[in-house]
Amino acid sequence: MLDRTFDELLHGKGAHADPVACMEDVPAGMAGKTIDGFPHCIWQFVSHMNYWMERNQENRR
């Protein structure tokens, strides 16, 4: 079950959004800017997600 859920997360299936499709139209300059009222920019969120996905993969080996 966990393997299927992780696969769905990585490939945007089931209840998960496709991470590539979510980011492909965001210009790099915009990804580094914060918006008033929000403490983090897009690249910080993406970096956070990448960290935890990599850690999850390492723990599954």
Stockholm file with secondary structure:
# STOCKHOLM 1.0

chainA/1-61         MLDRTFDELLHGKGAHADPVACMEDVPAGMAGKTIDGFPHCIWQFVSHMNYWMERNQENRR
#=GR chainA/1-61 SS CHHHHHHHHHHTCTTSCCHHHHHTTSCHHHHTCCCTTCSCCHHHHHHHHHHHHHHHHHHHC
#=GC SS_cons        CHHHHHHHHHHTCTTSCCHHHHHTTSCHHHHTCCCTTCSCCHHHHHHHHHHHHHHHHHHHC
//
